[in-house]
Amino acid sequence: MGGHWRNTIMVSVLLILSAPIGAEEIDLPVWSVGDTWTYKKTEGPLTYENAIYHSTLTFGVVGLENRWYRVNVTMTSSLQSGGKSSGIRNITRNLNGYYREGAQLPFTELEFLRWPLVAGKSWEFEHPLLDGGSFVWRAKVDGWVDVAVPAGRFKAVRIDIEGRPRAGGLYVQHRTVWYAPSVKSKVKEEWSGEWGRIIVTRENYELETYELH
């Protein structure tokens, strides 16, 4: 009997040691009313504009629906003329936002997160364009990294995302999202829009504070 248990333990240890680092799956978290996340937002610099703009974004869960969360989003700009604004936004139960190119088109879930998250997983999704074409996104989970932001240092999963029109063209978007299970949300996000080699949009977000219930 003792030999049997020793062999079982040895096999279990070998399986653990042989498993790839970061291979564990991350399941979809559940948000609660009152959960809040505040991010430092930086815009710029661009290819032909060196200015950098700062603002603060706070996301607070205020309601739960069947298919989405109702989230109050407050933005405070550091510019004297910027002021403060807020509004309600719907976030899918998969923790993604909705988007559409124009009022005549349907909303599409931007699946920058697709569950469960596990290193090596990849997926594709698209949304319609006003010209009748579609914009295609391709995402891949790179694996676990340690990331430092104003809120602290976190173990996070990095997801790299690229989007471009299916019909081709010069425009492309590059996004990187760092999702931390301990925060139940992203702790960092970077994205840029490029027209050829010209950077026309650049935004970075870093978590400053959070509160979970």
Buried (B, 14 or more C-beta within 10 A) or exposed (E): EEEEEEEEEEEEEEEEEEEEEBEBEBEEBEBEEEBBBBBBBBBBEBEEEEEEBBBBBBBBBEEEEEEBBBBBBBBBBEEEEEEEEEEEBBBBBBBBBBEEEEEEEEEBBBBBBBBEBBBEBEBEBBBBBEEEBBBBBBBBBBBBEEBEBEBBEBBBBBBBBEBBBEEEEEBBBBBBBBBBBEBBBBBBBBBBBBEEEEBBEBBBBBBBBBEBE
